Amino acid sequence: MMPIRQQIRSNFVALVSLLVALSTLGYSAWRQERTEDNRTQRAAAFSMLQTAEELQSVVDFAHYDGDRTAGNPIKGWGKVLYLRDLGILMPLRVQARVRAVQTAWQRDWQALPQDEAAVQRITAEIETLRTEIRVMLVRLQ
């Protein structure tokens, strides 16, 4: 039986190859997981941008056109809840902006037809959310 040092020396290339193979496998798995996370966040972000625009349209129709169909607050609630649901896939900064939109909507939706300040508060929160989503998209790796 050979001593352990001699076994290591004689199998050095095999040991280094094993170490490289394990490292490569680990990195590959990590990179694939990261790529999938980015894909998920990117898809959610584009859907959130579209939904934020749709919510803004509900606000505008309710206030500026007085259109009870296109500016229906029930539609608005649906958009807000969809944003909230997608927000769980996003970084914390985007989640905070989604909560701010939901709070503004909850506080001001009833006043939309007649209160310009309510419209401005909701619009500001929607725009801040959209900005944060765009920043997040740029930062994806």
Secondary structure in CASP SS format (residue, H / E / C, confidence):
PFRMAT SS
TARGET T0000
AUTHOR 0000-0000-0000
METHOD secondary structure of the structure
MODEL  1
M C 1.00
M C 1.00
P C 1.00
I H 1.00
R H 1.00
Q H 1.00
Q H 1.00
I H 1.00
R H 1.00
S H 1.00
N C 1.00
F H 1.00
V H 1.00
A H 1.00
L H 1.00
V H 1.00
S H 1.00
L H 1.00
L H 1.00
V H 1.00
A H 1.00
L H 1.00
S H 1.00
T H 1.00
L H 1.00
G H 1.00
Y H 1.00
S H 1.00
A H 1.00
W H 1.00
R H 1.00
Q H 1.00
E H 1.00
R H 1.00
T H 1.00
E H 1.00
D H 1.00
N H 1.00
R H 1.00
T H 1.00
Q H 1.00
R H 1.00
A H 1.00
A H 1.00
A H 1.00
F H 1.00
S H 1.00
M H 1.00
L H 1.00
Q H 1.00
T H 1.00
A H 1.00
E H 1.00
E H 1.00
L H 1.00
Q H 1.00
S H 1.00
V H 1.00
V H 1.00
D H 1.00
F H 1.00
A H 1.00
H H 1.00
Y H 1.00
D H 1.00
G C 1.00
D C 1.00
R C 1.00
T C 1.00
A C 1.00
G C 1.00
N C 1.00
P H 1.00
I H 1.00
K H 1.00
G H 1.00
W H 1.00
G H 1.00
K H 1.00
V H 1.00
L H 1.00
Y H 1.00
L H 1.00
R H 1.00
D H 1.00
L H 1.00
G H 1.00
I C 1.00
L C 1.00
M C 1.00
P C 1.00
L H 1.00
R H 1.00
V H 1.00
Q H 1.00
A H 1.00
R H 1.00
V H 1.00
R H 1.00
A H 1.00
V H 1.00
Q H 1.00
T H 1.00
A H 1.00
W H 1.00
Q H 1.00
R H 1.00
D H 1.00
W H 1.00
Q H 1.00
A H 1.00
L C 1.00
P C 1.00
Q C 1.00
D C 1.00
E H 1.00
A H 1.00
A H 1.00
V H 1.00
Q H 1.00
R H 1.00
I H 1.00
T H 1.00
A H 1.00
E H 1.00
I H 1.00
E H 1.00
T H 1.00
L H 1.00
R H 1.00
T H 1.00
E H 1.00
I H 1.00
R H 1.00
V H 1.00
M H 1.00
L H 1.00
V H 1.00
R H 1.00
L C 1.00
Q C 1.00
END
